[in-house]
Amino acid sequence: MPNAHKSSNWIAASCDRTHPTFVVLTGIERWVVRTQSPYQEVVIADLWKGGRALFLDANIQIYEGDEFIYHERLVLPALLAHPSPRRVLILGGGDGLALREVLRDQRVEEVVMVELDQVVLDACKEHLAHIHQGSFDHPKATIIIGDARNFLRETGQQFDVAIVDLVDPYELEGMALYEEVIGLVKRVLAPGGIVATHGETIHAPNFYALQVRVLLDRHFRHTALHAAHIHSFAGSYGFILASDEVDFAHIPTEVWEARTTFLNGGLRALRPNLFPQELTLPPYLEEAYQRFRVHGAFVPPEEPPDTYWWEENVPLP
C-alpha cells in the first residue's frame, strides 16, 4: 500500500456514540489548537492530505473539504422557503459557518447567534477565518455567549428564521435538550417563522433524523426532511424544516429557484431545482417515519463507552 498514511498522529472516536463498535480514525498532519473548555475538549487540526477540521471531544464537527454540504443544507432551504427572512437566529454554530451562510442572503437585515462555549468561538474565529470568511465581524451579526435556553426564555425579540445547530440529538439526554429548545423557539418566532435543524443519521438502526422530525411534529403543523451524504460524518445526514404557516412540500420549484437570486455566491451542494421533490422520503424511510409517529417512544442504544482517544509523538501546539 504505497499510499498508506504512516503518520503516528491520530484522533479517533466512536461514530457519534451511536455505534460504539464503529470507530472513525482520522490522521492528523498538524495540531493547531488543543485545549479544554469548561464544556468539552476543543481541537483544531490540519488533516492528512490537507484541510482543516474542528473536533469537540474527538468527534469531528466540520472539515473544510465538505463542510459546505452540511451548512448549505442546514441554512439555505429555510431562507429560501421564507418570503422575507429579515431577522435570523442561530443557536449554536460556534464555528461561524452557519452564520456565513445566513449572511449570504441579501434579504437578511440582522442575525443573532447564541453560542455557549467562548473557547470554541475564539478558536474558530482565529483559526478557521479562511472558512467562515470573517462572519463574526459582519455588521449585521450580533454574537451572544450564553445558554440558548436562557436566551430564548428572556429575549423579547422575534425572528423570521431560527437555525438550531446544537449538540447531536441522540440518546435520551440529547433528545430531551432538543425537545426543550424547540418548545422555547416557538415563542420567539414571528408569524410565518421557520425553524431549521439537523437530525443526525437518517438510517437504521436508530433513524435519528426521523425521530427529530417526529419531535418537531409535536410543535409545528408542517415539517419536512431532506438529506445529504457527508463523507466526514461517515453517512447520510438529515435536515428538518418546521413551521406552522409554511407548507414546504407545496412551495413550487420555481419559487425555490427564484429566491436563489438573493444569495451572494454560487451553490456547491444544494440544488433548489430539485425542491420540493427532495422533501419526499423513499418508501422505507416513510414507513419508519410513520412508525415513529405512531409509537412516539425514543429507544436509545445500549450505553456506549467513552471511546475517544489520542495518539501522538509530537509536541502539542
N, C-alpha and C positions, 0 to 999 in steps of 0.2 A: 504493500500500500504506500506508494511513493508520496501521496498527498496527505498521509495521516498527520494529524496535529500532534506534535510531540511536546508542546508546552506543558510545564508542570503546574500551571496556574489554572484553577478551576473554580467555578461556583455551581452549586447543584442544589436542587430542591425537588421534593415530590411535587407532582404536577398540580399546583394549586390546592394541594391537600385533598383533592377529590379521588385520586387514585394513588394511594401510598406506595404501591409497588411499581409505579411508572415514574421514573426519575428523569428529569431534564438536566443534562450536564452541559454546561456552557464553558468553552475555552476562553480565557482572559488573556489578551495581549498586554494590556497595561491597566493597572488600578489607578483611577483618577481621584475618587473620593471613597473613603470607607470610614464611616462614623456611626455612632449610636445616638439616636434622638430619644426623647422621653417615651416614644411610642414604638420605635422599630429600628432595626439596623438599616442604614442607608448606604448604598453602594452605587457609584457611577464608574463605569469601566469601558475601555475600548476592547471590543471583541476581536477574536482572531479573524483575519481577513478583512478587518476594517469595520467601522460602525460603532457608535457609542450607545450604551444601554444603561437604564436605571433599574436597580433591583431593590426591593424592600423585603427585609427578612429572607433574602436569597431568591424570592420569586420575581421573575422579570416583569417589569411594568411597561417599559417601552424599549424598542430597539429602532434606531433611526432608519434601518433598511425597510421596515414595513409598518412603522407607527402610523403613517398616513392612512392606511386601510382602516385601522381602528378609529381614528379621530374623525375622518370624513364620515364614516358610518354612524358614529355616535352623535355628531353635532348637526351635520348639514341636513339630513332628512327633516328634523324638527324645524329648522329655519325655513326650508323650502315649503313645508306644509302650512306655514303660517303666513297670512297675507301681509302682516306688518309687524315683524319682531323687533320692536324698538328697544325694549328693555329685557335683558337676558341675565339669568342667574346660573352660576356654575357652582356646584357643591363638590368639593374635592378638586382633582385636576391640578395638583401642585406642580406638575412638570411644565405647565403653561401651554400645553399643546391643544387642549380643548379651547382654551382662551384664544389661541392663534386662529383656530377655525371659525369661532364666533365672529372675530374681528374682520374676517374676510367679507362678511355680508354688509354691504353699504347701507342697508336699512337700519342696522343696529346703531342706536344712539348712546347706549350705556350698557356695560356689562359688569356685574358684581361677582367676584369669585371668593368663595369662603373655603379656606384650606386650614386643616387642623395643625399641621406639622411645619413649624417655621424652618426646621433644619432641612426638610425636603425642598421647600420653596427656595431657600437661599442657595442650596447646592445646585438645583436645576437652573436657577436664574443665572448663575455664573458659568456652569459647565455645560449647559445644553443650549446656550444662546444661539448657536447656528441652527438649531432645530425649532425653538419657539419663536425665533425671529424678533426678539425684543418685545413680546406681547405684554409682559408685566409692566412695561413703562409706557404703554399706549395711553393717550389722553382719555380715551373712552373707558378705560379699565379702572376699577376700584378693587383693591385686594384687601381682604379681611382675614386675619389669623384668629381662628376660634372654632368651636364645635358647631357644625352645621345645624344641629338640633336647637341649640341655644339661639342662633341667628334666626331660624325660622319661627321660633316662639316669640321673639322680641321685636322683629322688624315690622314696620308699618308700610313697607314698600310692596308693590305688586309688580309682577314680571309676566311678560308675554310667553317666554320660553324658559324652562328650568332644565338644566343638564345635570343629572345625578351621576357623578363619576367617583363614587366612593369605593369602599372595600368590596372584594368579590362576594357576591351573595350566595354563599354556600354554608351548609351546616346550620343548626338552629340559631346560633348567635348572629351570623351574617344575615339570615332571612329576617330575624326579629328587628335588626337595625334597619333594614330596608323598609319593613312594614311601618316602623315608627317615622322614618324620614318621609316616606311617600305620603303618609297621613298628614304630616306637618306641611309638606309642599303645597297641598291643595289650598291652604289658607293664604298663600302668597301669590297665587296665580290670578292674573287679570282675566276678565271674561274672554273666552276663546283661547285660553292658555294651553300650552302643550308641555308635557314632560317627556324627556328622553333619558334612557338609562341603558346600561349593558346588563347582560344576564348570564355571562359565562357560557359554558358549552351548551349546544342545542341537542346533543346526542345522549344515548344511553351510557351508563345505567341511570343517571340522575336527572337528565333533561333540565338542568338548572334554568336555562333561559325560558323554557316553557313555564316553569314554576314561578319565575319572577313575573311573567306576563299574567298568570293567574292572580298573583298578589295585586298587580295593578288593576285587574278586572274588578276587584273588590272596591276600588276607589273611583274608577272612571267608567264612563259609558262606552267609550271607544278605545280599543287597544290594537296594536299591530306589531308584528315581529318580522325582522329581516336579519340576515346572517351573512357572514363572510369568513373565508378561511384566513387565519393569521398565523403564519409559519412560526413566529417566535412564541406564540401561545400554544403551539402544538395541536391545532384543531380549528373547528368552526365555532365562531363566537356569535352569540345572539345579541340583538339590539332591539329595545322595545320603545314604542311610541305610545303615549296615552293622552287623552283629552276628553272632556265632557261635551265639547261642541264640535270638534273636528273629526269627521269620519274619514280616516286616512285612505281606506280602501276605495273611496268614491271620489278622490281628487283626480281629475283627468290627467293623463300623461302630459298633455300639452301645458298644463299648469306647472307641474314639476319642472319641465324643461324651461319654460319661460322665466321662472324665478331664478334660474341659474345666472341670468344676465346681471343680477345684483351682486354676484360673487367676484371678488378680486382673485385673479389667478385661475388656472385650469384645474380640472378634476383628474385625479390619478386613479381613484378606486371606485368612487360612486358613479353609477350610470343612471341618471334621472329618467332616461328614455325607457327604462325597464320598470319604472314605478307606474301604477301601484301593483303590477303583477308580482314584483319581488316580495310583496307582503302576503302572498298566498303560500301557505305551507304545503309541502308534499303530503300525500295521504298518511304515511306512517307517523309523521310529526303531528298532523292534525288529530289523528286518533289518540296519540299520547297527550296532547293538549286537552282534549275533551275529557280524558280520564282524570287528569288533574283538576279540571273544573268541577267534575262530579264529586271526587273524593276529597280534594282540598288539602289533605294532610301532607306535610313535608316530612319525608323519611330520610334522615341523614345517613351517610355511610358509617361504617364502623369507624370509631375514633382513630385516625391515623397518628403515627408518631411524628414528632417534630424532626422531619428528615431533611434538614438543610445543613450544609457544612461547607467548609472551605479547605482548599489545599493549595499551598503556595511555598515558593522557595525564594521569594524576592522581598525586599523591604517594603513596608507599607508607605503610601504617599504621606 
